[in-house]
Amino acid sequence: MRKKVWQMLFVGIIFLGCIVPAITVNAEMSDFYWEGRAKNRYWMNELKDNTRLSELSIPGTHDSATHAIKDTVGLGYVKTQSIDITRQLTNGIRFLDARVCETNGSFAMHHGSFYLNQMFGDVLNQVTSFLTKNPSEVVYMRLKQENSSVNDQIFNQVLNEKYLKNSCWKDFFITEIVIKL
């Protein structure tokens, strides 16, 4: 009898876990939260010229482009950011996590299998606009292939032809780095 009660309780808990929608955790922050913060738009300007990258702790965001996801039932876990890329940069973020899926010769922003209602070019436009207005700042970006089955050769070809060589953005990329030890 006792074993049967425990089994029923276990099944009930599993059932409830399946029907309760995912809840957004800390993805929604009010404008007051962001606007009440110290303005960090120019924080890199305050660094000494001889500061090494290894001496810095670069503030960044995870799945940086998820702000446009609507809190539809079950999609709350997809949204990790409440503000767009421009506002993240204005608030001092300097590392972006960009996850893309190759789609017909372009990169669509994704979080797993979910399209984030924008293309990689939209993200680059926000970043280059910010950098044009704030020339003392640098933005680091991690580009990850997400929910895509194209091989590395095709991915790199799209990256080079569509984005790195594009006259709108090419001056903002560092494509060659000389490491001095």
C-alpha positions in Angstrom: 0.0 0.0 0.0 2.8 2.4 1.0 4.7 1.6 -2.2 1.6 2.3 -4.3 1.2 5.8 -2.6 4.8 6.7 -3.3 4.4 5.5 -6.9 1.3 7.7 -7.4 3.0 10.7 -5.8 6.0 10.2 -8.1 3.8 10.0 -11.2 1.9 13.1 -10.1 5.1 15.1 -9.7 6.3 14.0 -13.1 2.9 14.9 -14.6 2.9 18.4 -13.1 6.4 19.0 -14.3 5.3 18.3 -17.8 2.3 20.5 -17.8 3.7 23.5 -16.0 5.2 25.9 -18.6 8.8 27.1 -18.4 9.2 30.2 -16.4 11.5 33.1 -17.4 14.2 33.6 -14.9 15.8 37.0 -14.7 15.4 37.6 -18.5 13.0 40.5 -17.9 14.4 43.5 -16.1 12.6 46.8 -16.0 14.0 49.9 -17.7 14.5 51.3 -14.3 17.0 48.5 -13.5 19.1 49.3 -16.6 18.7 53.1 -16.7 19.4 53.3 -12.9 22.9 51.9 -13.5 26.0 53.9 -13.9 26.6 54.8 -17.5 29.3 52.5 -18.8 29.3 53.5 -22.4 32.9 54.7 -22.4 34.5 52.4 -19.8 37.3 51.3 -22.2 38.3 54.9 -22.7 39.4 54.9 -19.0 41.9 52.1 -19.5 45.6 52.8 -19.8 47.1 52.1 -23.3 49.4 49.4 -21.9 46.6 47.4 -20.2 46.7 43.8 -21.3 43.5 41.9 -22.3 44.5 39.2 -19.7 44.2 41.9 -17.0 40.6 42.7 -17.8 37.3 41.1 -16.9 35.1 41.7 -19.9 31.4 42.0 -19.2 29.3 39.9 -21.6 26.0 38.3 -22.2 24.9 34.8 -22.9 22.7 34.3 -26.1 23.0 38.0 -26.6 20.3 38.4 -29.2 17.3 36.7 -27.4 15.6 40.0 -26.4 13.0 39.8 -29.2 11.6 36.4 -28.1 8.0 36.8 -26.9 7.2 35.0 -23.6 5.0 32.5 -25.3 4.0 29.5 -23.2 7.0 27.2 -23.1 9.5 29.6 -24.7 10.4 31.5 -21.5 13.6 29.5 -21.2 14.7 30.7 -24.7 14.9 34.4 -23.7 18.0 35.2 -21.8 18.2 39.0 -22.4 15.6 41.7 -21.9 17.3 44.5 -23.9 18.7 44.7 -27.4 22.3 44.7 -28.5 22.6 48.5 -28.6 21.4 48.9 -25.1 23.6 46.1 -23.9 26.6 47.9 -25.4 25.5 51.2 -24.0 25.3 49.6 -20.6 28.9 48.4 -20.8 28.6 44.9 -22.3 31.7 44.2 -24.5 31.4 40.5 -25.2 28.5 39.2 -27.3 27.5 35.6 -27.7 26.2 35.3 -31.3 24.6 32.0 -32.3 23.7 31.7 -35.9 22.1 29.2 -38.3 23.1 29.3 -42.0 19.9 30.0 -44.0 20.1 30.5 -47.8 23.5 32.1 -47.7 22.9 34.3 -44.6 23.1 33.8 -40.9 19.9 33.9 -38.9 20.2 34.5 -35.2 19.1 31.4 -33.2 18.9 30.0 -29.7 18.9 26.3 -30.3 16.2 25.6 -32.8 14.4 28.9 -32.2 14.8 31.8 -34.7 15.3 35.0 -32.8 13.5 37.3 -35.2 16.7 38.9 -36.6 19.6 38.2 -38.8 23.3 38.4 -38.0 23.5 41.5 -40.2 21.0 43.2 -37.9 23.3 42.5 -34.9 26.4 43.7 -36.9 24.5 46.9 -37.7 23.9 47.6 -34.1 27.5 46.8 -33.1 29.0 49.0 -35.9 26.7 51.9 -35.1 27.8 51.8 -31.5 31.5 51.5 -32.4 31.2 54.4 -34.9 29.7 56.6 -32.1 32.2 55.3 -29.5 35.6 54.9 -31.2 37.4 54.2 -27.9 35.5 51.0 -27.3 36.0 47.4 -28.6 33.5 44.7 -28.9 34.4 41.0 -28.7 32.1 38.5 -30.3 31.9 34.7 -30.1 30.2 33.4 -33.3 28.8 29.9 -32.9 27.0 27.7 -35.5 23.7 26.8 -33.9 21.0 24.4 -35.2 22.7 24.2 -38.6 23.9 21.2 -40.6 26.2 23.0 -43.0 29.9 22.0 -42.9 32.7 24.3 -41.7 33.7 25.1 -45.3 30.3 26.4 -46.3 29.9 28.2 -42.9 33.3 30.0 -43.4 32.4 30.8 -47.0 29.2 32.5 -45.9 31.0 34.3 -43.1 33.8 35.6 -45.4 31.7 36.5 -48.5 28.5 37.9 -46.8 30.0 39.5 -43.7 33.8 39.9 -43.4 34.2 41.3 -46.9 31.0 43.3 -46.8 31.8 47.0 -47.2 29.4 47.9 -44.4 31.2 45.9 -41.8 34.7 44.9 -43.1 36.5 47.8 -41.4 35.2 46.7 -38.0 36.7 43.2 -38.0 40.1 42.2 -37.0 40.9 39.4 -39.3 44.6 39.1 -38.7 46.2 39.1 -35.3 49.9 39.1 -34.7 50.6 37.6 -31.3 53.8 38.9 -29.6 55.1 36.8 -26.8 
